[in-house]
């Protein structure tokens, strides 16, 4: 079947998936921010040692 753009067969399932990926994305973003800070701190520490 062909569905027009922007429609889903099961809106509840689509919403559930979007929420799941939104939570996963938030967790990954938080982890990325933490690693970015850690990287900056290690870079600064490395500069002090060289």
RAKA-V643931 format. One line per field, one symbol per residue. burial: b if it has 16 or more other C-alpha atoms within 10 Angstrom, else e. Layout:
BEGIN
burial: ???
END
This chain:
BEGIN
burial: eeeeeeeeeeeeeeeeeeeeeeeeeeeeeeeeeeeeeeeeeeeeeeeeee
END
